[in-house]
C-alpha cells in the first residue's frame, strides 16, 4: 500500500530526476553550441568582394509574412573555399528565424552551396520593403591578413569584340593578333583563351591581351575588385598556365603587368605607361623544349628578382579621391605569324609553387631568340604608345637614287 507521504516522496524523486535529466540535456546542448562557436572563433568572417546577391520579387505567406529568394553570383567561384554565410546588412522589416546573429547583431543564413537560393522570411508591416545582403567567407586563422588570394579560370567569354576601348579583354594594339574563346581547351579541359599572332610586328608590348574597364562604367573587372584598395597587401605568387604552339620551335617570353589606372592625368598611352612603371614587372620565358606542352608559369618581378609584390600606396587616382581600375595585361614575345598561346587558370596565392616553370629573363632580354630587347626575335626598338620620339636628317650624304627620271 502506497501512503500519501510515500507518494509525495516518489513524486519528489521523479521531479528531481526530471530536473537532472533536463540539466543534462541543457548541458549537452550548451557544450555542443560552445564547440561549434569555438570552431569558428579563431578565424574571421570577410566579405566576398567578387560576389553579388540577386533578390527575387517579394512574396507573401499568410500568417507568416513576406519572403524572397536570394541567388549568389560570382565571377569566379573557385576562389571561395571556406564556410559561407549570407548576412543581412540592413533591412526595413524584421528578419525571421535566421540561422544566427553575427558579432554586429545582424542576422545571417548559412550557405551550403553557391548554387542554392536562400529563402528569407520577413515580418509583415506597412511601409516600403528594402534590404541589403552580402556573402561572407570564413577565413582560417592561419591565413595571412596581408596576403592576397585570387583566381581567374578564363571560363567566361569576356573578350571585347565591338570596341577595343570598352569593357572586357582587349588588345594593347590593334591588328597584331586575335584572341578567341576556346571551350574545353584548358589545361584541365575547362575553357581557355587562345591568342594567335597575325602580324609580323614583333614588339612584345603590342602583342597580347589586356582587361579594359572604363572608369565611368560599372566594374566587371575582378582584378579591380581584389586589388584596387589592397594597399600594403602582398601578392606572394602569381602564376598562369600556358601552352605555346609554334610552327618553328622557339622560346617565348610571357610578360604580365598589373596596371593601376589612372594614376596621372594624361592621354591613355602615357597613363598606362605610368601605371606599368609602379606595378610589378612580371616576366618569364617558356623554352622551346616546352612548346606544345602545358606549363604553369610562376612569374618573377624583374625589378626585384622575386615572385612577391606588395601593392604600394601610390596606387591611387590622380585626383586623390576617385576609384582606380587595375588592368591585368598578358603579353607575348617571340611569336611568328600563325603561332598561338593558350592561357588558363590564373592564380594569385600567398605561397610560392613547388615546381613552377619557366626560365627567368636574363639581363632584361624579353625576346625569344637572344636578339635582345623586347622584340621577341627582331631588332625593333621597344616603343610604347605615348613615347615622345625625336629624329633629324642633315642631308650631308648623297643618298640620291641613280636612274631618276629614266
Buried (B, 14 or more C-beta within 10 A) or exposed (E): EEEEEEEEEEEEEEEEEEEEEEEEEEEEEEEEEEEEEEEEEEBBBEEBBBBBBEBEEEEEEEEEBBBBBBBBEBBBBBBBEBBBBBBBBEBEBEBBEBEEEBEEEBBBBEBEEBEEEBEBBBEBEEEEBEBEBBBBBBBEEEBEEEBBBBBBBBBEBBBBBEEBEEBBBBBBBEEBBBBBBBEEBBBEEBBBBBBBBBBEBBBBBBBBBBBBBEEEEEBBBBBBBBBBBBEEBBBBBBBBBBBBBBEEEBBBBBBBBBBBBBBBEBEEEBBBBBBBBBBBBBBBBBBBEBBEEBBBBBBBBBEEEEBBBBBEEEBBBBEEEEEBBBBBBBBBBBBBEEBBBBBBBBBBBBEEBEEBBBBEBEEEBBBBBEBBBBBBBBEBEBEBBBEEEEEEEEEEEEEEEEEEEE
